[in-house]
Amino acid sequence: MIPAFSTGSLYPMEPEKAALAAYDAGFRTLEVFVNCEYEWSDEYIDLFLALLEERGMRVTSVHPYQSGSESFMLFSDYPRRRKETMEYYKKCLRAAARYGAKYFILHGPGRSSEEFRPLYPHEIDVYRELLDYGDSLGVEVLQENVRKFLSAFPETFRHLAEEVPALGYNLDFKQAVQSGFQIEDLIDAMGSRIRNVHINDLDIHNRCRLPGEGRLDYLDLFGRLRNAGFDGILVTEVYRRDIADLSRIQVSRLFLESELGKFELLSGNKP
């Protein structure tokens, strides 16, 4: 497992500045949270990639700022709006490929109650079309668990595994807890389809913290992830208010690397 950093953790700092802060903290792998149309453009991506190349950094995943409106736009029950948004998301997928990202993260369909519901046929069609297009570009589309969306429920991921078996998942620690579930619940539901992980810590009030600043048992969680077949990128993703000082990012990275080292030794693998 490899530690990475999300530029979204420092929002509203621009991604290129957040990337430099991550570099100073010792990270070399990034998730880019795209915050405006300019950051989808070839002009911006060229500049951003040049900055990364000079520092030996890479992008493994991209998160679009439009995610919050996906239930109303991309997964809309209004065909024309859905079609227009699909073409826009294909543009975003092309940009994600230019960033060099392996993964593109969705929030998915919306929900209207506190209970799980099966996906509608048009929602399943959206996933299939996005997956096919992303595959043609070498970018895998992932569904993240998010509290205000249908993806808040562990059952959604079991349902998706049946309806859209090619779809991979992005596990988000903080969103699991904010949705009223245990992180373990989501790991069990997502199983072998976990491709990417957003990691954070929790204090006694369940507030989001940088890894190492809370009470999570990372060795146990790493073990559960490994048992589910995951051995990929662990992206530190918190909120800017949760970072008291930028120097804490490096402290957190060192903690995470130490915990990963312990886990590898305990599990009988080389660090």
C-alpha positions as CSV (number, residue, x, y, z in Angstrom):
1,M,0.0,0.0,0.0
2,I,1.3,3.5,-0.9
3,P,0.5,6.7,0.9
4,A,-0.8,9.6,-1.3
5,F,-2.3,13.0,-0.7
6,S,-5.4,14.7,-2.1
7,T,-5.1,18.3,-3.2
8,G,-8.7,18.6,-2.0
9,S,-7.4,18.4,1.6
10,L,-6.1,22.0,1.2
11,Y,-9.2,23.5,-0.6
12,P,-9.6,26.4,-1.4
13,M,-5.9,26.3,-2.1
14,E,-5.3,25.7,-5.8
15,P,-4.2,22.2,-6.9
16,E,-0.8,23.3,-8.0
17,K,-0.1,25.0,-4.7
18,A,-1.5,22.0,-2.8
19,A,0.8,19.7,-4.8
20,L,3.8,21.7,-3.7
21,A,2.7,21.5,-0.1
22,A,2.3,17.7,-0.5
23,Y,5.8,17.5,-2.1
24,D,7.3,19.5,0.9
25,A,5.6,17.0,3.2
26,G,7.2,14.1,1.4
27,F,4.4,12.8,-0.8
28,R,5.1,11.8,-4.4
29,T,1.7,10.5,-5.3
30,L,-1.4,12.7,-5.7
31,E,-5.1,12.7,-6.1
32,V,-6.2,15.8,-7.9
33,F,-9.4,17.5,-6.9
34,V,-10.4,19.5,-9.9
35,N,-12.2,22.7,-8.8
36,C,-13.1,24.7,-11.9
37,E,-13.3,24.5,-15.7
38,Y,-9.8,25.9,-16.3
39,E,-8.3,22.9,-14.4
40,W,-9.8,20.5,-17.0
41,S,-8.1,22.4,-19.8
42,D,-5.0,21.3,-21.7
43,E,-3.3,24.5,-20.9
44,Y,-3.6,24.0,-17.1
45,I,-2.8,20.2,-17.3
46,D,0.4,20.9,-19.2
47,L,1.5,23.4,-16.6
48,F,0.5,21.0,-13.7
49,L,2.3,18.0,-15.2
50,A,5.4,20.0,-15.8
51,L,5.5,21.0,-12.1
52,L,5.1,17.3,-11.1
53,E,7.7,16.0,-13.6
54,E,10.3,18.4,-12.1
55,R,9.6,16.8,-8.7
56,G,9.1,13.2,-9.6
57,M,5.5,13.2,-8.7
58,R,2.5,11.5,-10.3
59,V,-1.3,11.6,-10.3
60,T,-3.2,8.4,-9.7
61,S,-6.8,9.6,-9.3
62,V,-9.0,12.6,-10.2
63,H,-12.1,13.8,-8.4
64,P,-14.4,16.2,-10.3
65,Y,-15.9,19.2,-8.5
66,Q,-19.2,18.5,-10.3
67,S,-19.7,15.4,-8.1
68,G,-22.1,17.1,-5.8
69,S,-24.6,17.6,-8.6
70,E,-24.4,14.1,-10.2
71,S,-27.7,13.0,-8.9
72,F,-29.4,15.9,-10.6
73,M,-27.3,16.0,-13.7
74,L,-25.4,12.8,-14.7
75,F,-28.0,10.4,-13.2
76,S,-31.0,12.6,-13.9
77,D,-34.3,11.0,-15.0
78,Y,-34.6,13.7,-17.6
79,P,-33.0,12.2,-20.8
80,R,-31.8,15.4,-22.5
81,R,-30.0,16.7,-19.4
82,R,-28.5,13.3,-18.7
83,K,-27.2,13.1,-22.3
84,E,-25.7,16.5,-22.2
85,T,-24.0,15.8,-18.9
86,M,-22.7,12.5,-20.2
87,E,-20.9,14.3,-23.0
88,Y,-19.4,16.7,-20.5
89,Y,-18.2,13.8,-18.3
90,K,-16.6,12.2,-21.3
91,K,-14.6,15.4,-21.7
92,C,-13.6,15.2,-18.0
93,L,-12.5,11.6,-18.5
94,R,-10.3,12.6,-21.4
95,A,-8.8,15.3,-19.2
96,A,-8.3,12.7,-16.4
97,A,-6.4,10.5,-18.9
98,R,-4.2,13.5,-19.7
99,Y,-3.4,14.0,-16.0
100,G,-2.2,10.4,-16.1
101,A,-4.9,9.3,-13.6
102,K,-5.8,5.6,-13.3
103,Y,-9.0,6.4,-11.5
104,F,-12.0,8.8,-11.9
105,I,-14.3,9.1,-8.9
106,L,-18.0,9.4,-8.8
107,H,-20.5,10.3,-6.1
108,G,-23.3,8.7,-8.0
109,P,-27.2,8.7,-7.8
110,G,-29.0,10.6,-5.2
111,R,-31.3,9.3,-2.4
112,S,-34.6,10.6,-1.1
113,S,-34.8,8.7,2.2
114,E,-32.8,7.1,4.9
115,E,-33.2,3.7,3.3
116,F,-31.4,1.9,0.4
117,R,-33.2,1.6,-2.9
118,P,-32.3,-0.4,-6.0
119,L,-30.8,1.6,-8.9
120,Y,-33.1,2.7,-11.7
121,P,-32.4,1.3,-15.2
122,H,-31.3,4.7,-16.5
123,E,-28.8,4.9,-13.6
124,I,-27.3,1.6,-14.5
125,D,-27.0,2.6,-18.1
126,V,-25.0,5.7,-17.0
127,Y,-22.5,3.5,-15.2
128,R,-22.1,1.2,-18.2
129,E,-21.6,4.0,-20.7
130,L,-19.0,5.8,-18.5
131,L,-17.2,2.5,-17.8
132,D,-17.0,1.7,-21.5
133,Y,-15.7,5.2,-22.4
134,G,-13.2,5.3,-19.5
135,D,-11.9,1.9,-20.5
136,S,-11.2,3.1,-24.0
137,L,-9.0,5.8,-22.4
138,G,-7.3,3.6,-19.8
139,V,-9.2,5.3,-16.9
140,E,-11.3,3.3,-14.5
141,V,-14.5,4.9,-13.2
142,L,-15.0,4.3,-9.4
143,Q,-18.0,4.8,-7.2
144,E,-17.2,6.4,-3.8
145,N,-19.3,6.0,-0.7
146,V,-20.8,9.5,0.1
147,R,-23.2,10.3,2.9
148,K,-25.8,12.4,1.1
149,F,-26.0,10.0,-1.9
150,L,-27.3,6.5,-2.5
151,S,-23.7,5.3,-2.1
152,A,-23.9,6.1,1.6
153,F,-25.5,2.6,2.1
154,P,-23.3,-0.5,2.1
155,E,-26.1,-2.4,0.4
156,T,-25.7,-0.1,-2.6
157,F,-22.3,-1.6,-3.3
158,R,-23.6,-5.2,-3.1
159,H,-26.4,-4.2,-5.5
160,L,-23.9,-2.5,-7.9
161,A,-21.7,-5.6,-7.9
162,E,-24.7,-7.5,-9.3
163,E,-25.9,-4.9,-11.8
164,V,-22.6,-3.4,-12.9
165,P,-19.9,-6.0,-12.1
166,A,-17.2,-4.1,-13.9
167,L,-17.5,-1.1,-11.6
168,G,-14.7,-0.5,-9.0
169,Y,-15.1,1.3,-5.7
170,N,-13.4,4.1,-3.8
171,L,-13.6,3.6,0.0
172,D,-13.8,6.8,2.0
173,F,-13.2,6.4,5.8
174,K,-14.8,9.7,6.9
175,Q,-17.8,9.4,4.6
176,A,-18.5,6.0,6.1
177,V,-18.6,7.3,9.6
178,Q,-20.6,10.5,8.6
179,S,-23.2,8.2,7.0
180,G,-23.7,6.3,10.3
181,F,-21.7,3.2,9.4
182,Q,-18.5,1.6,10.5
183,I,-15.6,1.6,8.1
184,E,-15.6,-2.2,8.4
185,D,-19.2,-2.2,7.1
186,L,-18.1,-0.6,3.9
187,I,-15.0,-2.8,3.5
188,D,-17.2,-5.9,3.8
189,A,-19.8,-4.5,1.3
190,M,-17.2,-3.4,-1.3
191,G,-15.0,-6.5,-0.9
192,S,-12.6,-7.2,-3.7
193,R,-13.8,-4.3,-5.8
194,I,-12.0,-1.6,-3.7
195,R,-9.5,0.1,-6.0
196,N,-8.7,3.4,-4.1
197,V,-9.0,4.5,-0.5
198,H,-9.5,7.9,1.1
199,I,-7.9,7.7,4.5
200,N,-8.2,9.9,7.6
201,D,-8.4,9.5,11.4
202,L,-11.1,10.1,13.9
203,D,-11.1,11.6,17.4
204,I,-13.4,10.7,20.3
205,H,-16.1,13.0,18.7
206,N,-15.7,11.3,15.3
207,R,-14.3,14.5,13.9
208,C,-12.1,14.1,10.8
209,R,-8.4,14.3,11.5
210,L,-5.1,13.7,9.7
211,P,-3.9,10.0,10.1
212,G,-2.1,9.7,13.4
213,E,-4.2,12.4,15.2
214,G,-7.1,10.2,16.3
215,R,-8.0,6.8,17.5
216,L,-8.3,4.5,14.5
217,D,-6.6,1.1,14.6
218,Y,-4.8,1.3,11.3
219,L,-3.2,-2.1,11.7
220,D,-6.6,-3.7,11.9
221,L,-8.0,-1.7,9.0
222,F,-5.0,-2.5,6.8
223,G,-5.5,-6.2,7.6
224,R,-9.2,-5.9,6.6
225,L,-8.3,-4.2,3.4
226,R,-5.6,-6.7,2.6
227,N,-8.0,-9.6,3.3
228,A,-10.4,-7.9,0.8
229,G,-7.7,-8.0,-1.8
230,F,-6.7,-4.4,-1.7
231,D,-3.0,-3.4,-2.0
232,G,-3.2,0.0,-3.6
233,I,-3.1,3.7,-2.9
234,L,-4.1,5.2,0.5
235,V,-5.0,8.8,-0.2
236,T,-5.0,11.2,2.8
237,E,-8.1,13.2,2.3
238,V,-9.3,15.5,5.1
239,Y,-10.9,19.0,5.2
240,R,-8.7,22.1,5.4
241,R,-10.1,23.0,8.8
242,D,-8.7,19.7,10.1
243,I,-5.1,20.7,9.4
244,A,-3.8,22.9,12.2
245,D,-0.5,23.6,10.4
246,L,1.0,22.5,7.1
247,S,3.9,20.9,9.0
248,R,1.4,18.4,10.4
249,I,1.0,16.9,6.9
250,Q,4.6,15.6,7.0
251,V,4.1,14.3,10.6
252,S,1.0,12.5,9.5
253,R,2.8,11.0,6.4
254,L,5.6,9.7,8.6
255,F,3.1,8.1,11.0
256,L,1.3,6.4,8.2
257,E,4.5,5.1,6.7
258,S,5.4,3.8,10.1
259,E,2.1,2.0,10.5
260,L,2.4,0.5,7.1
261,G,5.9,-0.7,7.9
262,K,4.5,-2.4,11.1
263,F,1.7,-4.0,9.2
264,E,4.0,-5.4,6.5
265,L,6.2,-6.9,9.1
266,L,3.3,-8.3,11.0
267,S,1.7,-9.8,7.9
268,G,5.0,-11.4,6.9
269,N,5.6,-9.2,3.8
270,K,8.6,-7.1,3.0
271,P,8.1,-3.3,3.9
